[in-house]
Amino acid sequence: MSLQAHLNELQSRHRALEAKLADTMNHPASTDAEIAELKRKKLKLKDEISRLQHHHAA
């Protein structure tokens, strides 16, 4: 998989997590733990995207 394809996949997963997080936050039965886990996953993806973009630009 090329770097750009990998970045595109990570960005797509990040957007999907963002949508799931918004849905979870608007659902009254959601727990703080669920929300925190989604935020951690989203941040991890964002960090990986940034790292790959920085590595690619260097």
Secondary structure, DSSP 8 states (H G I E B T S, - for coil): --HHHHHHHHHHHHHHHHHHHHHHHH-TT--HHHHHHHHHHHHHHHHHHHHHHHHHH-
